[in-house]
């Protein structure tokens, strides 16, 4: 079942049936063109699909052309079901159900990503998802029993009474004896050993929640192809945006090596000829995708005006257009006239200036300063001529001419 999220063109609410028959709430983050592939993300213990790490990594991967499904395990977040009746086995089965949903309604996942206990779960689930070619763990324990330290003071009560109320992340949960019994019956290291898929283990050496020795055990148990990447001083939950984006960028580069060529299109979708597409990313305030000529770029605003500085500003693109046009025009002319021009560098700056020299103007006017550096054995006459040619570049002419802009609502 699909429902497009209002206001965010690249994120959709979806639901599917979990392992225990309950409807699970999920988000499918998608790129602005045909995806290069689908990935499945498993969140940390007692967290949700909207925890910083899951949301930021998933959305950042869409910049590289990936569609990513993240969902709330049974009894968590917006999903139906009773958490007290779930366990590690049901989490693994929920992941398999999520892969079945993608396979049925979209495309089977090529990459599985798991954070913390979700990392241990994807290692187990990967054995049942044949289409997946790569598995990545982030701060994952090598033994599911590791999560028991979250409620260590209640373990005797759980074993004696059959269940206990515990607090996890500031929220109350019921943990039953069946949960303790279940986490003792899974061998994650054996799963890593027989995985037969590419494995990337990512872990912060200073992780004080899941020690880095867990990453060593998973890595040593696994067979090649396998890789390890240190997350340096990142915290366990990847609460800093830069750490989550770093993980997403590394995932995209790493998995390229293991994708079939048919699953490796260009990151940027091709739009209609001559059309430029700009669409909000959903990643921070003012972030936008820009697709021009089949190439993917990003636009935003600096932090000083409330943006997140994730891309060039609109005026950056305006001056860049003039600069690129200037450089290309000079190169065309120099090649045509066989001038010894080695390289062109154009430096531009856009400012708002008072209209002191314009009698017909009021307030401030836009001013673009352009400084051109010409390298090569050029004489003064050739340099002067090239400066004259610079003013003839098409974008320069457009900016100096009346421009008509029409606006209409898209259907």
N, C-alpha and C positions, 0 to 999 in steps of 0.2 A: 504494500500500500504506500502511495507516494503523496506528498503534499509539499508544494513549493512554498518556501518561507517568504513571507511578504517583505519586500525591501532588500532582499539579498538574493541576487540572481545566481550566485555560485554556491548556495547551501540549501539543501532540501530536507525537510522532515520526512522520515520514512518509518514504517513499522513492519515487523515480521514476527513470526511465531518462534518463541524460544524452545529450549529443550524440554521444558516442563509444561508446554502448552500455553504459556502466557504470552501476551503481545509485548514485544520489546521495542522501546523507543530508540530511534537512531537518527543520525544526521549523515547525509551523503554530501560531502564537499566536492565540487566539480570545477574543472577548469573552464575557460570561456570558449573552448573549441572541443573537438573530438579528443577524448582522453588517450594518453599513451598506454594506459592500463589502470587496473583497479587495485587498491591496497585495502587491507583490513587492519584496523587499529584496536588493540585491547588495552583498556585503562587499568590503573592500579587498584589494589585491594580497597574496597569500600568507597572508592571514588565514583566518578560518573564520566560520561562521554564529554562533558563540558569542562573538565578540569583543565587548567592552563596547558599542561603538556600535550594532552590529546587534541585540544582545539587548535592550538598554535601550530603544532607539527602538521596536523592534517591540512589546515588551510594553507600553510606555507608550501606543502607539496603540490597544491593545485597550481602554484606559480610555475612549476616544472611540468605541468600537463597531466598530473595524476588525479584520479577520482579516488577519494578515501572515505570508507564507511567506518564510523565510530558509533558505538551503541552502549546503552546502559545494560549491564548484566541483569539477570532476573532479580527482582526485588530491590534494585538500586535506581536512583535518579527518577526518571519519568516512566520506567518500565513497570509492568504489572508483576505480580508474584510476591511471595514472602521470602525475604532474605534469610530468615531462620531456617528455611527448608532447602537452601542452596549450599553448595560446597565447591571445592576445586573441580571436581568431576563435572558438575553442571555448568561451570564457567567454560570448560573445554568444549562441552556439548553445545553451549550457546554460540561459541565461535564457529563450530562446524555448521550450525544452523544459519549463522550470518553468511558464511561462504555459500551455502546452498541458496540463500536468498539472492545474493549477487549473481550467482551462476544462472539462476532462473530468470531474473528480471533485468539483468545488465550483462555482466561478464564475470567469470570466476576470477578471484583475486590472484594476481601474480606475486604480490608481496604481502607478507604478514609482519606486523609490527606490534610489539608488546612492551608496555612500560611496567616496571616493578613486577608484581605477581602476574600481571598480564603478559609479561615476557615469558614466564614459565609456562603459562597457559598456551601461548602460541606455539611453543616448542612441542607441546603434546598434541595440539590440534593439527599442526602441520603434517603429521603422519596420516591424517585423514583427508587432506586437501591436496589432491594430486596435482592440480594446475599451478599451485604456488611454486615459484622457482627460487624464492629468496625469503629468508626469515631474519628479522632484526630484533634484538632484545635491548632494552634500555634500563639500566639499573635493576636487573632481574635477579631474584634469588635462585640458587642452584637446587634448592629443596623447598617445595611448597610449605613444609612445616615451619619455615622461617617466620611466617606471618603470625604464628602463635605468640611471639614475643609482644605483640600488640595488646594482648589481654592475658599475659602470664599470671597476673595476680588472681585471675578468675578460673584458671584451669582446674584446680582442685574442686571448686564449686560446680563447674560444668560436669566433671566426671562423677561427682557425688549426686548432684540433683538432676542431671540430664540436660541442663541448659543454664544460662546466666545472662543477665543484662550487662552489656559492656559499652563503653564509650569509645568510639573511633572517630577521630577528626572532629570532635565536639558534638557528635550525634550518637544517640542510643541505638544499639543493635542487639538482637538476641542471637547468641551463639549456642548451638546444640552439640551434644556429644558426637553426633554423626559427622559434624564438620571436622572435629579433631581426628576422628578415625579415618576420615577420607584423605586428609592431607598427608597422612603417614603412608598411604598406599600408592603414591605416584613417584616414579623414578625419572625425574627430568633429565638427569645426566645420561641415562640410557637412551632417552628420546633424542638428545643431541647427538649421541654416537651413531644412531641409525637413521639420522635425518635425511641424508641423500639430497640435500638442498644447500644452496649457498647460505652461510650464516655470518651475520655481523653482530658482534658483541660490543655494546657501548656502555661505559660505566665511568663514573667519576671516582678517582682514587680517594677523595675525601668524603665520599658518601657515608654519612653517619647513621643511615637507616638500614641500608643493605650494603654490607662491607664489600670492598672490591675483590676480596678473595672468592666471592661467589662467581664473579666474571671469569676469574682464572680457572675455576673448576669447570664451568661450562665450556670455555674455550679449549681446555685440555681434553675434555671428553669428546668434543666434536671432531669430525674428520674434515679434511679439506674438500671444497674451498671454504675457508673460514678467515675472518678478519677481526681484529680488535682495535677499537678507537677509544682513546681516553677523552673524557669530557672535562678534564682538568678540574676547575674549582666550581663546577655546576653543583647545585643542591639536588637532592633526590627527586623532588617534584618539578624540577626545571622551571622554577617560578620566574626566572628572568627571560624576557622575550628573546634576547640574543642567543641564549643557550638552546631554546626550542628551534629557532631558525637555523642555527648551526647544525643541529641534528637533522633537520629536514634537508638542508643542502647536501650534507654528507650522504644521507640515504639515497638521494636522487643520483649522485655521482657513482656511488658504489653499485647500485643495482643495475646500472646501464650495462655492465659487463656480462650480466647473466640473462638479459632479456633477449628473446628471439628477435631477429632483425625486423620481422613483420610487426613487432610490438614497440618499435622505437621510432616513431615519427618525430618531426621537429616539435620542439616545445610550443612554438607559436602556431596557432591555427591560421589558415589562409582565409581571409574574408573576401568580400567582393572586390573586384579590381577597382583601385582608386579609393576604396572606403577605409576610413580609420575608425576603429571601434574602441571606445573607452567605457569601462565598466568597473563598478566598485568591487574591491576585493573582499571586503568584510574583515580584513586584517588591520585593525587599528583605524583611527579616525582619518578620514580624507584619502585613504589608500585607494588607488585605481590601477587596473590593468590598462595598458595601451597597446593595441595591435595595429600596426601600420606596415603595409607591404608584406604581410606574413611574418612579421617579427614582433616578439613579445617584449614589452618594456613596462616600466612602472612609473606612476606619478603620485605625488603626495605633496605635503607642505612641511616646512621645517617645524621643529618643536616649539620655536618661538611664537608661532601663531596657532598652536594647538595640534599640529600634525605629528606624525611619527618619523618623518624624514626617511621613509622607505623607498622613495623614488624622486626623480626630478620634479621641480615645480612646473606648473603650466607655462610660466614665463621663461623658464629654462628651455622648454621645448620650442617656444617661439623664437628665442634668440639662437638656439641650436639649429633651427631650420634655416635661418639667415646665414649662419656661419657655414653650415654644410653646403648650402647653395653657392655661397661665395667661393669656397675652396674648389668645388667641382667646376664652376664656371671658369675660374682662373686656370685650372688644369687643362680643360678642354681647349681654351684659347692658346695656352703655351704649347700644347702638343700640335695644334693646327699650324702655328707660326714657327714651330721648331725652336722655341726659346729655351735657353739653358736653365729652366726652373726645376730645382731639385725637390723642394718641398714647400707647402703653404701651411701656415699656422694662422688661425683667425681667433682673436680674443674679443669677446663681446660682453657688454654689461647693459642691463636694462634698468632705467631709473625713471622716477616721476619728477619732472622739473617744473618750476614756475614758468609760466608763459610770458616772460618779460620781453622777449623779442618777437612776439606774435600779437599784432594789434587786434586781430579778429578772435584771439583765443582768450579764455578766462580760466582762472584756477590753474591747474597743472596739466602738462602735456607729457606724453610718453617720449622718452629719449633713449635711443640705443646707440652706444658708442662702439665702434668697430675698429680694432687695431689689427693690421695685417702684416705678418712677417714673411718675407720672401727669401728663400734660400737658393743659392745658385750664382753663377757668374753672370749677373745681369748688370747692364749699364743703367745710368740714370733715366735715359729715355724709355727703356723697356719697363723700368719700375713704374714710371709715371703712367705709361700706357696700361699696365696691369691694374693700377688703382682705378683708372677710368672704367675698365672692363668690369671691375668688382661692382660698380654701381648699376651694371646692366644684368645682374643675375636675376632670374625670374622672381624669386621670393622678395628681393629688394623692390622690384617694380610693384609687386602685389601689395607690399606694406605701404608704399607711397601712393597707391591708387585707391579710389573709393572701393570698398568691399561690401557686397551685399550678402547678408546672412539670413537665410530662411529657416524657420523652426517649425516642426510639426510633431505631433504625438505619434509614436510608432504603434502599430496594431499589436 
